[in-house]
Amino acid sequence: MTQVPTLTFLREQLRRARQARGLSQEELGKLVNYSSSQVSAVETGERPVRPDYVARVDGVLKTGGLFATMLELIRFHAAPDWFRPWEENEREATLLRWYDPTVIPGLLQTEGYARAMLGAVVELTTEEVEARLVARLARQAVLTADPRPHLVAVLEENTLRRQVGDREIMREQLHHLLAVGTEPNVQIRVAPADAPWHIGLNGPFILARLGDGAELAHLDNQLQGQTVDGPNAVAALDRRWETVTGEALPCRQSARLIQEVVKTWT
């Protein structure tokens, strides 16, 4: 059985490869368009190892894609077994419709918000939290893939007001929503706190349409999630989607509401 590299091992190898070429952190940073402090933060674990960083290091050090391959192995094995099939669907989707009544959807989370969420899972070690953080941030690349899928996310105002991490993390997260919401393939809609109760509040769900027209869904619970492909179940969730979007504000009004909530975190 092939041993899966850990993030600690990957960081050590990145540092050793740099030193073997006789490069300082500042010198490598100039070559990969990172500051010396950013290179240091990656090597010490203060910031996650991102795919674009290892790809640039592979190119500069001419490692034949070694570090990118190691990171992909870590990313793949960081995801729970039950989630891997959905990751494949997410990458193949042309349309993603995502409703979550309690947290910001994973594809829209900032590094700080995601780390705070994952850090609250008591079963995970620090190394596992960092590995899952890498995996979650890597998933967000689907939003800039070619072709780009269309993402429609419906959130609840109370989610924007519920603190995850510290106040700075919340400010950064809400500013990120405002920024990514201007992308042509992303729509973010918010259901105001005074909207009446609706059936969608029973739990989060994601609807995906694949390139071949297949419709699938993903459901989460306290312990794990499941992919649903039965026509009746998907149709039922589609009807629930109509309900949650009916309660949400249009995108422009949602953006104004997010801007108002940002002020409360200042």
N, C-alpha and C positions, 0 to 999 in steps of 0.2 A: 504494500500500500504506500503510495507517494505521500510524504509528509507535506502538509499545507504550511507555507511560510506564514509567520505572524507579522503584524505591523512593526513590532520591535525589531525583528530580524531584518525587515525591509529597510527600516531607517538606518540600521547599522551598516547594511550593505551600500546604501546610498552615500553615507559618510565615508566609508572605506574606499569606495570607487572614486569619490572626489579627491581624497587624499592621495590615492595611488597615482592620480594624474598630476599631482603637485599643485592642485588648485585650492585657493582659500575659498571661504564661503562667499566673499565679495566677488572674487573672480568668476566663480561658477554662476553667481547671481546675474552678473552682466551678460554671460553667455546665454542664459535661459530667460532673461528679462524678468528676473526676480530681484528684490533687494537682498542684501546680506542678512538682514534680520528675518526675512521670510524663509530663506534657505535654512537658517539656524532653527527657526520654529518648526520646520518640517522635520529636521533631523533629530530634534529633542522631543518631538511629540506634542508641542504646544499648538500646532495646527495640523489638520488631517493631510494625509498624502493624497493629492488629487491626480486624476488621470492626465491632465494637461501638463502637470509638473514632471511626472515620471517620463512622459513622452518626450519632453524637451531634453531631459537629462539623458535619456537613451540616445537621442539624436546627437547631442554634443559629445558624449563619451563613446559613441559608436558601440553600444552594447548589444545591438541586434534585437532590441525590444525586450530585453531581459526584465527590466524593472516594471514595464507595463504588463508583462505576462504574470509576474509575481503579484502585482496589485489586483489583476483580474481574478486570480485564484483566491486571494483573500476576500475580495468582494463577493465572489460566487458562494464561498463556503460560509461567509458571515450571515447570509440570509437563511432563515429557518427552512427546512425541507418543504413545508407546506406552502411557502411563499414563492418558491422558485418558478413554478408554472405560471403564476400571475406576472412575474417580471418579464417572462417571454411575451405574454399577451400585451403587456404595457409597451414593449418595444415595437410590436407589430401593429399597434392600434393607429387608426387614422383619426379617431374621435374618442376622447375620454370625457365622461361626465361624472363628476366627483362631488359627493355631498358628505360632509362630516359636521355633526352638530356640536362637537366638543373641542377639536384641535384643528390647526392649520393642516391641510393635506400635505403629505410627504413631498410631493413634487414642487411645493411652493415654500418649503421650510428653509430658513437660514441655517447656517452651521450652528450658531449659538442656540437657537430654538430646538433644533434636532438633538443636540448634545444634552440639553436640559431634560428633554422628554425621555431619551434613552437612558440617561443617568438615573431616572426615577424607577426604572425596572430593577427591583431588588435582586432578581435572579442572575443578572448579568455582571460579570467581572469588568474591571476597568478596561482591560484589553478587548473584551467582547463589545463593550460600548463603543470603543474607538473603531473597531472593525465594522460594526453596523452603521456607524456614522459615515464611514467611507462609502459603504454600499448605498446608503440613502442619498448622499450627495451625488454619487456617480449616476444614479437613476435619473437625476434631473437633466441629464444630457439629452434625453428623449425630446425635450421641449425645443432643442435647437438642432435636432437631427434633420437629415434631408431624405425624404420630405418631412416637414414638421407635422406632428399630429395637432389637432385642435383640442384644447382643453377648456372645459367649462367647469368652474368650481363654484359651488354654493356654500357659503359659510353662514354662521350665526353671529350676530353682533356680540353676544355674550362671550364667544370664543375670543374676539379681539380684546375683550376687557378682562379675561382671565389670565393672571400672570403665570407665565412659564419662564423659569429662570429669574433674572432680575429685570428691572425697568429698562435698562439699556437694551437688553435682548428683545424686549417687546417693541421698543421704538424701532430698532433695526428691522425686526420682522415685519412690522406694518409698513415701513418705508419700502421694504422689498416687495410687498404685495402691490403697492402703488406703482412701483417701477415695472414689475413683470406684467402687471395688468395692462400696460400700454402696448405690449407685444401683439401683433396682429393675430396670432394663433392662440391667445389666452384671453378668456373672459372670466372675471371674478365678480360674483354677485353676493350681496350680503342681505340676509333676512333680518330686519330690525328687531330689537328686543321686544317691542310692543306688538309684534305680529302674533296672531292667535296660535294656539297649539295645533300641530299638524302631524300626520302619521310618520313623516320622515324623521321626527325627533326620536323614534324608536331605536335608531342606530345608523351608523355610517354605511355607505355603499358606493361602489364605483361601477359604472357601465362602460364597456369598451366595445367599439366597432372596429373589426379588423379589416385589412385590405381586401379580403375575399368576401366581405359583407357579413361575416359571422358576428353575432351579438353575444357577449359574455358579461358576467358580473362578478364582483368580488365583495365578500362580506367579512367583517371582523367581529370577534368577540373578545372576552377577557384573556383567553389563552392562545388563540390562533385564528387564522382566517381560512376561508374556503372560496374556491372558484366555482361559480354556478353557470351552467350552460344549458340547462333545461328550458325549452321555449316558454313554458307556463311561468316558471320562476322569473325569467328575464322580463317577460311581459308585465308581471306584477310589479317588479322594480321600476320598469319604465313608467307605469302609472304613478308610482310614488314620486318619480322624478318630476312629473308634471305638477304634482302637489307642491314640492319644495321650491321649484322655480316660480310658481305662482305666488309664493309668499316672499320671494326675494326682490330686492330693488333692482332696477336696470343698472347697467355697468357704471354710467356716469354718476348716478345718485349713490351707488355703492362706494365709488371712489371718494365722494364728498364725505360720506359717513366714516370711512376709514381715516380720512384726514382729520376729522373731528376727534376720533378716538386717539389718534397719535398724540394730540395735545394733552390728553389726560396722562400720558406716560412721560411727559417732559418734566 
